[in-house]
Amino acid sequence: MTAQPPPQADVLVPEQDAPGTEAALVETLTALGLTVRVKAVPVRRSLELLILVTLPLHAFLGGLGSRLADDVYRKLREAVRRTPAPRPVALQDTDTGVRVLLTRDLDAQAYHQLQALDLTLVRGTLRYDTVERSWRLAEDAEETG
């Protein structure tokens, strides 16, 4: 039986960012078993305020056992906190296009809730609503926030 190659993640960073802006994310994703490629991209409206990580998100988040998941989310949270403020990090599923926006202020509860979500039922971009303390579609969060 042939071993499958590790899943791949692309980290897209606006080209005007200082080199190494993405280093914490690359280090964390690599430590979590992903093969990581970094690409500097021209600034577009959709990338202006974020670092975009494309990966098989559903498999990445859904394939974690609870004990391993706690460690993964802790490392991911630390990596996001080390990115330039106030820029969010967006995780985007390579198959469905679903995005999850991770901001520096997310607490452990937000990451635990993310682990429990069934992303196969989601279409669009998820953002954590700090008032409601739940993940919501970005469009819905903007309407109420």
C-alpha positions as CSV (number, residue, x, y, z in Angstrom):
1,M,0.0,0.0,0.0
2,T,1.4,3.4,-1.0
3,A,1.5,6.1,1.6
4,Q,-0.4,9.2,0.6
5,P,1.5,12.5,0.4
6,P,0.8,15.0,3.2
7,P,-2.0,17.4,2.4
8,Q,-0.9,20.7,0.9
9,A,-1.6,24.2,2.1
10,D,-1.0,27.4,0.1
11,V,-0.3,30.5,2.2
12,L,-1.1,33.6,0.1
13,V,0.4,36.8,1.5
14,P,-0.1,40.3,0.0
15,E,3.1,41.2,-1.8
16,Q,3.5,44.5,0.1
17,D,3.9,42.6,3.4
18,A,7.3,42.3,5.0
19,P,9.0,39.0,4.3
20,G,8.4,36.6,7.1
21,T,4.9,37.9,8.0
22,E,3.6,34.4,7.5
23,A,6.4,32.6,9.3
24,A,4.4,31.6,12.4
25,L,1.6,30.1,10.2
26,V,4.0,28.2,8.0
27,E,5.8,26.8,11.0
28,T,2.5,25.7,12.6
29,L,1.0,24.2,9.5
30,T,4.2,22.3,8.7
31,A,4.4,21.0,12.3
32,L,0.8,19.8,11.8
33,G,1.8,17.6,8.8
34,L,1.0,19.9,5.9
35,T,3.2,20.6,3.0
36,V,3.2,24.4,2.8
37,R,3.8,26.7,-0.2
38,V,4.0,30.5,0.3
39,K,3.0,32.8,-2.5
40,A,3.2,36.6,-2.6
41,V,0.2,37.9,-4.5
42,P,-0.8,41.4,-5.8
43,V,-3.1,43.2,-3.5
44,R,-6.7,42.7,-4.4
45,R,-9.7,43.8,-2.5
46,S,-10.4,40.3,-1.2
47,L,-6.8,39.9,0.1
48,E,-6.2,43.5,1.3
49,L,-6.8,42.7,4.9
50,L,-5.9,39.1,5.3
51,I,-3.5,36.2,4.9
52,L,-5.3,33.4,3.0
53,V,-4.5,29.8,3.6
54,T,-6.0,27.3,1.2
55,L,-6.1,23.7,2.3
56,P,-8.4,20.7,2.5
57,L,-10.1,22.4,5.4
58,H,-12.9,19.9,6.1
59,A,-10.4,17.0,6.2
60,F,-7.9,19.0,8.2
61,L,-10.4,20.1,10.9
62,G,-12.6,17.0,10.8
63,G,-9.9,14.4,10.9
64,L,-8.6,15.5,14.3
65,G,-9.2,13.5,17.5
66,S,-10.3,15.6,20.4
67,R,-7.0,15.4,22.3
68,L,-5.0,16.2,19.1
69,A,-7.5,18.9,18.1
70,D,-6.9,20.8,21.4
71,D,-3.2,21.0,20.6
72,V,-3.8,21.9,16.9
73,Y,-6.2,24.7,17.8
74,R,-3.8,26.0,20.5
75,K,-1.0,26.1,18.0
76,L,-3.1,27.6,15.3
77,R,-4.4,30.3,17.7
78,E,-0.9,31.2,18.7
79,A,0.2,31.4,15.1
80,V,-2.8,33.7,14.3
81,R,-1.9,35.9,17.2
82,R,1.6,36.3,15.8
83,T,0.3,37.7,12.5
84,P,0.2,41.5,12.0
85,A,-2.7,43.2,13.6
86,P,-5.5,43.8,12.7
87,R,-5.3,41.4,9.8
88,P,-7.4,38.2,10.0
89,V,-6.2,34.9,8.7
90,A,-8.6,33.1,6.4
91,L,-8.6,29.4,6.1
92,Q,-10.3,28.4,2.8
93,D,-11.3,24.9,1.8
94,T,-9.8,23.9,-1.5
95,D,-12.9,21.8,-2.5
96,T,-15.8,24.0,-1.4
97,G,-14.4,27.5,-1.1
98,V,-15.8,27.8,2.4
99,R,-13.8,30.4,4.4
100,V,-13.2,30.7,8.1
101,L,-11.9,34.0,9.4
102,L,-9.6,33.7,12.4
103,T,-8.8,36.9,14.3
104,R,-6.2,37.5,16.9
105,D,-8.8,38.0,19.7
106,L,-10.5,34.5,19.4
107,D,-10.5,32.6,22.6
108,A,-10.3,28.8,23.1
109,Q,-14.1,28.5,23.1
110,A,-14.3,29.9,19.6
111,Y,-11.8,27.3,18.4
112,H,-13.6,24.5,20.2
113,Q,-16.9,25.6,18.5
114,L,-15.1,25.6,15.2
115,Q,-14.0,22.0,15.7
116,A,-17.7,21.0,16.3
117,L,-19.0,22.7,13.1
118,D,-20.0,20.6,10.2
119,L,-18.4,22.6,7.4
120,T,-20.0,20.5,4.7
121,L,-23.3,22.3,5.5
122,V,-21.7,25.8,5.1
123,R,-21.5,28.0,2.0
124,G,-19.7,31.3,2.4
125,T,-17.5,32.8,4.9
126,L,-17.7,32.2,8.7
127,R,-16.8,34.8,11.2
128,Y,-16.9,34.5,15.0
129,D,-19.5,36.8,16.5
130,T,-18.1,37.9,19.8
131,V,-21.4,39.2,21.1
132,E,-23.4,36.1,20.3
133,R,-20.3,33.9,21.0
134,S,-20.9,31.7,18.0
135,W,-19.8,31.2,14.4
136,R,-22.0,32.9,11.8
137,L,-21.9,33.5,8.2
138,A,-20.1,36.8,7.7
139,E,-23.1,38.3,5.9
140,D,-25.3,37.5,8.9
141,A,-22.8,38.8,11.4
142,E,-22.6,42.1,9.5
143,E,-26.4,42.6,9.5
144,T,-26.7,42.1,13.3
145,G,-23.4,43.7,14.3
